[in-house]
Amino acid sequence: TFIIGEGSDVTIIAGCGIHCGSKEAEGHSGIHEFQVEKNAKVKYVEKHTAIGEGSGKRLLNPTTKVFLHENAYAEMELSQLGGVDEAKRINEAHLDAGSSILITERVMTDGNQAAESKNELVLAGENSKANMVSRSVIKGDSKQDFYVNLEARAKCFGHIECDAIIMDNGVNETVPALKALHPDAELTHEASIGKIADDQLVKLMSLGLTYDEAVNTIIQGFLK
């Protein structure tokens, strides 16, 4: 549990590496709660990766809960860099008056990996703001599911932006949901799922990059 005191400005960087060296499953299940007090700011950067020569599954199940008090601000950068066989991520946020949050989630999967992200954002206070941004790259035979519920209970603004690049035989399901319980709530969303454009590849390869280098450059730029 992180308590960000009134009027303070804090940056937290968290990294987690899962190492699997046997046939037994290895994993990480972390529950992080943020209490961001009045007029306080927090930036949270979380990066996960998994390695190892073992045959056991590499499992990742993080839960992040954010409670923003009056005029508080939170910026969350949540990244899954690779190697995770199964991931189930849960993000929750509750916003009081004048508070705001930006959540950016970046996930890349390959092979037979699977990743699921469930997000519940509640805009409870007047003039609160929430922006949820998802960037997904799905390679091989992997699968990613992204769900987000954005609920407005007051005059507020909320936006969901989710984009996915599918390669090989990847599968993606994206479900953004908006729920307005106040007449002055402004909620928007945009979502796109597609492959890397051929003209982008041709342009980079004409500059001397190989096909693989061009694909990697596009993916890295997309995830940024």
C-alpha positions as CSV (number, residue, x, y, z in Angstrom):
1,T,0.0,0.0,0.0
2,F,1.3,3.4,-1.0
3,I,0.1,6.5,0.7
4,I,0.9,9.6,-1.2
5,G,0.6,12.4,1.3
6,E,-1.3,15.7,0.7
7,G,0.5,18.0,-1.6
8,S,3.4,15.7,-2.3
9,D,4.9,14.6,-5.7
10,V,6.2,11.0,-5.9
11,T,7.6,8.7,-8.6
12,I,7.6,5.0,-8.0
13,I,9.4,2.5,-10.3
14,A,8.7,-1.2,-9.9
15,G,10.2,-4.0,-11.9
16,C,9.4,-7.7,-11.7
17,G,11.3,-10.6,-13.4
18,I,9.9,-14.1,-13.4
19,H,12.5,-16.9,-13.8
20,C,11.4,-20.4,-14.6
21,G,14.1,-23.0,-14.5
22,S,12.1,-26.3,-14.1
23,K,8.8,-27.9,-15.1
24,E,7.1,-26.2,-12.2
25,A,5.1,-23.0,-12.8
26,E,6.6,-19.8,-11.6
27,G,4.7,-16.5,-11.2
28,H,4.0,-13.2,-9.5
29,S,0.7,-12.1,-8.0
30,G,1.0,-8.5,-6.6
31,I,-1.7,-6.3,-5.2
32,H,-0.8,-2.6,-5.2
33,E,-3.0,0.0,-3.6
34,F,-2.5,3.7,-4.0
35,Q,-4.1,6.3,-1.7
36,V,-3.4,9.6,-3.3
37,E,-4.3,12.4,-1.0
38,K,-5.6,15.9,-1.7
39,N,-3.5,17.9,-4.3
40,A,-0.9,15.1,-4.4
41,K,0.7,13.6,-7.6
42,V,2.1,10.1,-8.2
43,K,3.7,8.5,-11.3
44,Y,3.9,4.7,-11.2
45,V,6.1,2.8,-13.7
46,E,5.7,-1.0,-13.6
47,K,7.5,-3.3,-15.9
48,H,7.3,-7.1,-16.0
49,T,9.2,-9.7,-17.9
50,A,9.7,-13.5,-17.8
51,I,12.8,-15.6,-18.7
52,G,14.2,-19.1,-18.0
53,E,14.8,-22.4,-19.8
54,G,12.3,-24.4,-17.8
55,S,9.1,-25.9,-19.3
56,G,6.8,-24.6,-16.5
57,K,4.4,-21.8,-17.2
58,R,5.3,-18.2,-16.3
59,L,2.3,-16.6,-14.7
60,L,1.6,-12.9,-14.0
61,N,-1.5,-11.7,-12.1
62,P,-1.0,-8.1,-10.9
63,T,-3.8,-6.0,-9.4
64,T,-3.6,-2.2,-9.1
65,K,-6.1,-0.2,-7.1
66,V,-6.0,3.6,-7.2
67,F,-8.0,6.0,-4.9
68,L,-7.7,9.6,-5.9
69,H,-8.8,12.3,-3.4
70,E,-9.7,15.9,-4.3
71,N,-7.5,17.4,-7.0
72,A,-5.1,14.5,-6.9
73,Y,-3.3,13.2,-10.0
74,A,-2.0,9.7,-11.0
75,E,-0.1,8.5,-14.0
76,M,0.3,4.8,-14.4
77,E,2.7,3.1,-17.0
78,L,2.1,-0.6,-17.0
79,S,4.2,-2.8,-19.3
80,Q,4.5,-6.5,-20.0
81,L,7.7,-6.8,-22.0
82,G,7.6,-10.4,-23.0
83,G,8.1,-14.1,-21.9
84,V,4.9,-14.3,-19.9
85,D,2.7,-17.4,-20.7
86,E,-0.4,-16.3,-18.9
87,A,-1.3,-12.9,-17.5
88,K,-4.4,-11.6,-15.8
89,R,-4.2,-7.9,-15.0
90,I,-6.8,-6.0,-13.0
91,N,-6.8,-2.2,-12.7
92,E,-9.3,-0.2,-10.6
93,A,-9.5,3.5,-10.0
94,H,-11.9,5.7,-8.0
95,L,-11.8,9.5,-8.6
96,D,-13.0,12.2,-6.3
97,A,-13.7,15.8,-7.4
98,G,-11.1,17.5,-9.6
99,S,-8.8,14.5,-9.7
100,S,-7.4,12.9,-12.8
101,I,-5.7,9.7,-14.0
102,L,-3.8,8.5,-17.0
103,I,-3.3,4.8,-17.4
104,T,-1.1,3.5,-20.3
105,E,-0.9,-0.2,-20.7
106,R,1.6,-1.9,-23.1
107,V,1.5,-5.7,-23.7
108,M,3.3,-7.9,-26.2
109,T,2.6,-11.6,-26.5
110,D,4.0,-14.4,-28.7
111,G,3.7,-18.1,-29.3
112,N,0.8,-19.6,-27.3
113,Q,0.8,-16.9,-24.7
114,A,-2.4,-15.3,-23.4
115,A,-3.0,-12.0,-21.7
116,E,-6.2,-10.5,-20.2
117,S,-6.7,-7.0,-18.9
118,K,-9.8,-6.0,-16.9
119,N,-10.2,-2.3,-15.9
120,E,-12.8,-0.6,-13.8
121,L,-12.7,3.2,-13.6
122,V,-15.2,5.2,-11.6
123,L,-15.5,9.0,-12.0
124,A,-17.3,9.8,-8.8
125,G,-16.4,13.5,-8.3
126,E,-17.3,16.6,-10.3
127,N,-14.7,17.6,-12.9
128,S,-12.8,14.4,-12.5
129,K,-10.9,13.1,-15.6
130,A,-9.8,9.6,-16.7
131,N,-7.8,8.5,-19.8
132,M,-7.1,4.8,-20.4
133,V,-4.7,4.0,-23.2
134,S,-3.9,0.4,-24.3
135,R,-1.3,-0.7,-26.8
136,S,-1.2,-4.4,-27.7
137,V,1.0,-6.5,-30.0
138,I,-0.2,-10.0,-30.6
139,K,2.3,-12.3,-32.4
140,G,2.4,-16.1,-33.2
141,D,-0.7,-17.9,-31.9
142,S,-1.1,-15.7,-28.9
143,K,-4.3,-14.1,-27.6
144,Q,-5.1,-10.9,-25.8
145,D,-8.3,-9.7,-24.3
146,F,-8.9,-6.1,-23.1
147,Y,-11.9,-5.0,-21.2
148,V,-12.6,-1.6,-19.6
149,N,-15.7,-0.2,-17.9
150,L,-15.7,3.6,-17.5
151,E,-18.5,4.8,-15.2
152,A,-19.4,8.5,-14.7
153,R,-21.3,9.5,-11.6
154,A,-20.8,13.3,-11.9
155,K,-20.0,16.0,-14.4
156,C,-16.7,14.7,-15.7
157,F,-14.6,13.6,-18.7
158,G,-13.4,10.1,-19.6
159,H,-11.7,8.6,-22.6
160,I,-10.7,5.1,-23.7
161,E,-8.2,4.5,-26.5
162,C,-7.2,0.9,-27.4
163,D,-5.1,-0.1,-30.4
164,A,-3.8,-3.6,-31.3
165,I,-1.4,-4.9,-33.9
166,I,-2.1,-8.5,-34.9
167,M,0.7,-10.6,-36.5
168,D,0.8,-14.2,-37.7
169,N,-2.3,-16.0,-36.2
170,G,-2.9,-13.7,-33.2
171,V,-6.3,-13.2,-31.7
172,N,-7.6,-10.1,-30.0
173,E,-10.9,-9.1,-28.2
174,T,-11.3,-5.5,-27.2
175,V,-14.5,-4.4,-25.3
176,P,-14.6,-0.7,-24.2
177,A,-17.8,0.2,-22.2
178,L,-19.1,3.6,-21.2
179,K,-21.7,4.2,-18.5
180,A,-23.0,7.7,-17.9
181,L,-25.0,8.2,-14.8
182,H,-25.0,12.0,-14.9
183,P,-26.3,14.2,-17.7
184,D,-23.2,16.3,-17.9
185,A,-20.8,13.4,-18.2
186,E,-18.6,13.4,-21.4
187,L,-17.3,9.9,-22.3
188,T,-15.6,8.8,-25.5
189,H,-13.8,5.8,-26.8
190,E,-11.8,4.7,-29.9
191,A,-10.5,1.3,-30.8
192,S,-8.6,-0.2,-33.7
193,I,-7.3,-3.7,-34.5
194,G,-5.2,-4.4,-37.5
195,K,-2.0,-5.5,-39.1
196,I,1.2,-3.6,-39.9
197,A,0.6,-1.6,-43.1
198,D,2.6,-2.8,-46.1
199,D,3.5,0.8,-47.1
200,Q,5.2,1.3,-43.7
201,L,7.3,-1.8,-44.2
202,V,8.2,-0.8,-47.8
203,K,9.3,2.6,-46.7
204,L,11.6,1.4,-43.9
205,M,13.1,-1.4,-46.1
206,S,13.8,1.2,-48.8
207,L,16.0,2.9,-46.2
208,G,18.1,-0.2,-45.8
209,L,16.3,-2.1,-43.0
210,T,15.7,-5.8,-43.3
211,Y,12.1,-7.1,-43.1
212,D,12.6,-8.1,-39.4
213,E,14.3,-4.9,-38.5
214,A,11.4,-2.9,-40.2
215,V,8.8,-4.9,-38.2
216,N,10.7,-4.4,-35.0
217,T,11.0,-0.7,-35.5
218,I,7.3,-0.3,-36.2
219,I,6.4,-2.3,-33.1
220,Q,8.8,-0.4,-30.8
221,G,7.4,2.9,-32.1
222,F,3.8,1.6,-31.6
223,L,4.5,0.5,-28.0
224,K,6.1,3.9,-27.1
